[in-house]
Amino acid sequence: MWDYIDERKAQIAFSAYQHVSLVVQAVLLATVVAVVLAVIVTRIPRLEPVANTVSAVGLTIPSFALLGILVPLVGIGVAPAFLAVAFYATLPVLRNAVVGLQGVDGTLVESARGIGMGEIGSLTRVRLPLAWPVILAGVRVSTQMSMGIAAIAAYVLGPGLGSFIFTGLSQIGGANALNSALVGTIGVVVLALALDALLLALGKVTVSKGIRA
C-alpha cells in the first residue's frame, strides 16, 4: 500500500487538488444560486412548496442518471462533473437558506427599516447575517455530499480521486486493484473531513458571537 502511494504520490496529490477544486467551485456557485433563490422564495411565499419539492425530488435523482443525461449535452470530462456536483450542492443549501431566512424575527427586520434601512440593507445587514448559521449548516452538508458525487463523476472522466476508485474496481483481482480503490476512497474521506473542519472554522469567524451564544 505504502509503496503504491510512494510511486504515485505526485498523481495522487494532483488528483486530490482537482477533487477539492471541483467541489469548492461547485459549492461556491451553488451557495450563491441557492441564497438568491431563497431570497426570491421568501419574498414570494407561494414559491416555497415549489422550492421544497424541487429540493426533495432533486436529491432522489441518481447521480449516474444525471451524468448520463449531461454527457450528450455537454460531452465528457470536467463540464458534466461540475454541473452534476453544482446541481446536487444547490439543494441542501437552498432548503436551509429558505428556513434560515424565514426564521429571522420579523420585528428585527421592521426595526431595521424603521432606522432607515432599505430592502437591500436589511437583507445584507440583518436577515442574511442572522440566517447565516443555518445556511452554513446547509453548506457543510452540501460539501460532504459533493465530495462523494465528485468521486462518482470520474465515471465520465471527471477530475479527482474517483479515477482511482474506478480503476481499482475495473481491475478487481489485479495486483494494485485494492490499493487503487483504497487510495481513492480514503483520500475522499480525508479531504471531506478537512473541508468540514475549514467550514467549522469559517463559522467561528463569520457567525456573530451573540448568535453563537
C-alpha positions in Angstrom: 0.0 0.0 0.0 2.7 2.5 1.0 4.8 1.5 -2.0 1.8 2.1 -4.2 1.3 5.6 -2.7 5.0 6.4 -2.9 5.2 5.5 -6.5 2.2 7.7 -7.4 2.3 10.5 -4.9 2.5 13.2 -7.5 -0.5 11.8 -9.3 -2.4 11.3 -6.1 -1.6 14.9 -4.9 -2.7 16.4 -8.3 -6.0 14.3 -8.3 -6.7 15.4 -4.7 -6.2 19.1 -5.7 -8.5 18.6 -8.7 -11.1 17.0 -6.4 -11.1 19.8 -3.9 -11.1 22.4 -6.6 -14.1 20.9 -8.3 -16.0 20.6 -5.1 -15.1 24.1 -3.7 -16.0 25.8 -7.0 -19.3 23.9 -7.4 -20.3 24.6 -3.8 -19.5 28.3 -4.0 -21.6 28.6 -7.2 -24.3 26.5 -5.6 -24.4 28.7 -2.4 -24.7 31.9 -4.4 -27.5 30.5 -6.6 -29.3 28.9 -3.6 -29.2 32.1 -1.5 -30.5 34.2 -4.4 -33.3 31.7 -4.9 -34.1 31.6 -1.2 -34.4 35.4 -1.1 -36.9 35.2 -4.0 -38.8 32.4 -2.4 -39.2 34.2 0.9 -40.4 37.3 -0.9 -43.0 35.2 -2.8 -44.3 32.7 -0.3 -46.3 30.7 -2.9 -43.0 29.6 -4.3 -41.9 27.8 -1.1 -43.7 24.5 -1.9 -42.1 24.5 -5.3 -38.6 25.0 -3.8 -39.2 22.3 -1.3 -40.5 19.9 -4.0 -37.5 20.6 -6.2 -35.1 20.0 -3.4 -36.7 16.8 -2.4 -37.1 15.4 -5.9 -33.7 16.6 -7.0 -32.0 14.6 -4.3 -33.7 11.4 -5.4 -32.2 11.6 -8.9 -29.4 9.0 -9.1 -26.1 10.7 -9.9 -25.3 8.2 -12.6 -28.6 9.1 -14.3 -27.9 12.8 -14.2 -24.4 12.3 -15.6 -26.0 10.1 -18.3 -28.3 13.0 -19.2 -25.5 15.6 -19.2 -23.0 13.7 -21.3 -25.0 14.0 -24.6 -25.5 17.7 -23.8 -22.0 18.8 -22.8 -19.7 15.9 -23.5 -17.4 14.1 -21.1 -14.8 15.5 -18.7 -15.0 18.5 -16.4 -18.2 20.0 -17.7 -20.7 17.2 -16.7 -18.8 16.6 -13.5 -19.0 20.3 -12.5 -22.7 20.6 -13.5 -23.7 17.5 -11.6 -21.9 18.4 -8.4 -23.2 22.0 -8.6 -26.8 20.7 -9.1 -26.7 18.5 -6.1 -24.8 21.0 -4.0 -27.5 23.6 -4.5 -30.3 21.6 -3.0 -29.3 21.4 0.7 -28.2 25.0 0.7 -31.5 26.1 -0.8 -33.6 24.3 1.7 -31.5 25.7 4.7 -31.4 29.2 3.2 -35.2 29.3 3.0 -35.6 28.0 6.5 -32.9 30.4 7.8 -34.4 33.5 6.2 -37.9 32.6 7.3 -36.7 32.1 10.8 -35.5 35.7 11.2 -37.6 37.6 13.6 -39.9 40.0 11.7 -39.6 42.6 14.4 -35.9 42.9 13.8 -36.5 43.5 10.1 -39.1 46.1 10.9 -36.7 47.8 13.3 -34.1 47.9 10.6 -36.5 49.5 8.2 -37.5 51.9 11.0 -34.0 53.3 11.3 -33.8 53.9 7.5 -32.5 50.7 6.0 -33.8 49.8 2.6 -34.7 46.3 1.4 -31.1 45.5 0.3 -29.7 47.0 3.5 -32.0 44.9 5.8 -31.2 41.8 3.7 -27.4 42.1 3.8 -27.1 43.6 7.3 -29.9 41.9 9.2 -31.5 38.9 7.5 -28.6 37.2 5.9 -26.3 37.5 9.0 -29.0 36.1 11.2 -29.7 33.3 8.8 -26.1 32.5 8.1 -25.6 29.8 10.8 -28.5 27.8 9.2 -27.2 28.5 5.7 -23.7 27.4 6.7 -25.0 24.2 8.1 -26.5 23.5 4.6 -23.2 24.4 3.0 -21.5 21.8 5.2 -24.0 19.1 4.3 -23.6 20.1 0.6 -19.9 19.9 0.7 -19.8 16.5 2.3 -22.3 15.2 -0.3 -20.4 16.8 -3.1 -17.2 15.1 -2.2 -18.9 11.7 -2.9 -20.6 12.9 -6.1 -17.3 14.3 -7.4 -15.8 10.8 -7.0 -18.7 9.3 -9.0 -18.2 11.9 -11.7 -14.9 10.1 -12.6 -17.2 7.7 -14.4 -17.5 10.4 -17.2 -13.8 11.2 -16.9 -14.3 14.0 -14.5 -11.3 15.1 -12.4 -10.4 14.0 -9.0 -9.8 10.9 -6.8 -12.7 9.0 -8.2 -10.5 7.8 -11.0 -8.5 5.7 -8.5 -11.7 4.1 -7.3 -13.0 3.2 -10.7 -9.5 2.0 -11.8 -9.5 -0.3 -8.8 -13.0 -1.6 -9.5 -12.2 -2.2 -13.1 -9.1 -4.2 -12.2 -10.5 -6.4 -9.5 -8.2 -9.3 -8.9 -5.2 -7.3 -10.2 -2.1 -6.6 -8.1 -3.0 -3.0 -7.3 -6.8 -3.1 -7.6 -7.4 -2.9 -3.8 -4.7 -0.3 -3.3 -6.1 2.0 -6.0 -9.7 1.7 -4.6 -8.4 2.4 -1.1 -6.4 5.4 -2.0 -9.3 6.9 -3.8 -11.8 6.2 -1.0 -9.6 7.1 1.9 -8.5 10.2 0.1 -12.1 11.4 -0.4 -12.9 10.8 3.2 -9.8 12.7 4.4 -10.5 15.7 2.1 -14.1 15.8 3.2 -13.1 15.9 6.9 -10.5 18.6 6.1 -13.1 20.8 4.3 -15.6 20.3 7.1 -13.0 21.5 9.6 -12.4 24.6 7.5 -16.1 25.3 7.3 -16.3 25.0 11.1 -13.5 27.5 11.4 -15.3 29.8 8.9 -18.4 29.6 11.1 -16.4 30.7 14.2 -15.1 33.7 12.2 -18.3 34.7 10.4 -21.1 33.9 12.8 -21.8 36.7 15.4 -20.8 35.8 18.9 -24.3 36.8 20.1 -25.8 34.2 17.8 -23.3 31.5 18.8 -24.2 32.2 22.4 
